[in-house]
């Protein structure tokens, strides 16, 4: 029970810290277009829980369960991001704007969807029983190339007159803000009020707000990982399986909040790009950086065959579900309720399968054998 309370507290802290992060990300990405803000600033910042969770799993626990827990969190989060977040964003938009469907740029879907599939394929064919520093370097360089393509193809967006008017109104209201509220705001995790304090938002305080929000998210991740580990021990299952469902869903809270808020604003490209871009960051950087640093410091990681088997199943399943989701996104003129419920159904089936593997239910073994057969053909 205590472990679940810790997970709940960590999730609340992550959710609250996201509010300040969103304000800073919106400002810093105000001149970005074509879903680039969602795929970069939003995606990187909202993926810090997966990055820190992998660091904690890897450095505070032994290398075998540590890296398995990291893959479990990032891959489980990727499934959540690809299916649950776009589905919820669609349903929110349909309800708010009383429309039958939302349109997402085919350019965004092709760019981020195909890059995500490529990253997952590379993860499958390169990660095995022995992990070296170059595995982590390769994954990080893959993301650097992706980010370079995004910024190279981006067309700048100029600030509108409305933005200038809002800034003038902010200037008029600055004197009315009570400075003594800052400390109380920090305790309530209302980070925007605590840091901006009624002042005009600019690059310096926006970056400060982004950094402090990220720090709170990182601290919450330590509590999250500890809670998942103890919960796994209490249930008598590997922490890896808890990470795939519980830690992955909790660490995806920032992505969910940011994408749903973008959907409420009608920014459907950013809503989807944030979810898909977060997955690319998770696979390439949230796994690559901790793996690179750990192997440089302590040498190669050797993962036992039974653990590799679990990881193999998850990676192949992630690739299959991602391809299925990509086809749902790409075909058709818009995204409506049917597609949203299809995505949610995929996630429910994924969760059922992971739970069944954790408890070694017999019906799941043929599926596992099929996934291993795919792996053997790819490698």
C-alpha positions, 0 to 999 in steps of 0.5 A: 500500500505504501508503494502505491501511495509513493507512486501516486504522490510522484504522479501528482508532483509530475503533473503539477510541475508540468503546468510551469513547464508548459508555460515556459515551453509555449513561450520558448517555442513561440516562433516554431511551426509545423509541429516542431515545438511539439516534437522538440521542446515539448517532447524533450521536456515532457520526456525527462521522467523517462530519462531520469527513471532510466538513470535511477533504474540503471545506476541505483540498481544493478545493471541487469534489472536496471537497464531492463527497468529502463527499457520497460519504462521507456518502451511502456511509455512509448506504447502509452504515448502512441495510443492513449495520448492521441486518443485522449487528445482527439476525444477532448477536441471532439467534445470541446469544438463539437466536431466529427474529426480532427485533421493532423498534418500528413507531413507531421505523421510521416516525419515523426511516425517513420522516424519512430519506426526506424528508431524502434527497428534499430533498437531491435537489431542492435541491442542484445545480451552485451551492451557497449558504449557505442550502443548508447552513442549510436542511439543519441546520434540518431536523435541528433540527426532527427532534431537537425532535420526538424530545425532545418525544415522549420519555417519561422513563425512571426509574433502576432500583434495579439502577443504584443497586446498581451505583453502590454496588459501584463505590464499594466498588471505587474504592480498588483502582484503580491511578492509574498505569495512566491513562497506559498506558490512553491509549497503548492508547486505553482511554479509559474507564480513562484518564479515569474511572479507577475513579471513579463515572460522572457527568455531568462525567466522562461528557461529558469521556469523550465529548469526548475519544473524539470528538477521537480519532475526528476525528483518525483521520478526517484520516488516513482522508481522506488515505489515501483520497485517495492510494489513489484517485490510486494506482488512477487513479480519483477520490477521490470513488469511494473515499470512497463505499466505503472512507471510508464503511465506515470512518467507519461503524465507530462506528455498527456497534459501537454498534448491535451492542452494543445488539443484544447487550443486546436494545435493538433499537429503539436499534440500528436508531434509531442507524443511521437517526438517523446517516443523518439527521444525516449528510445534514442536519448532516455536509453542512449545517454544513461547506457553511454555513461554507465558503460564508459564508467563501469564497462559493458553490461551483460544481460542474462538470456531470460531478461533479454527474452522479456526485453525482446518481446517488449521491443517487437510488440512495441514495433508492431503496435507502432506500425498499427498506430501509424496506419490508423493515423495516416489513412483517412482524412481525419481522426474521429471517435472510432480511431480514438477507441481503436487506439485505446483498445490496443493499449488495453490489449497490451496491458493485458498481455504484459500482466499475463506474462508477469504471472506466466499465464499459459495462453500468452506463451504462443504470442511470446513465441511468435514475437521471438520468431520475428526477432530471430528473423530481424537479427 
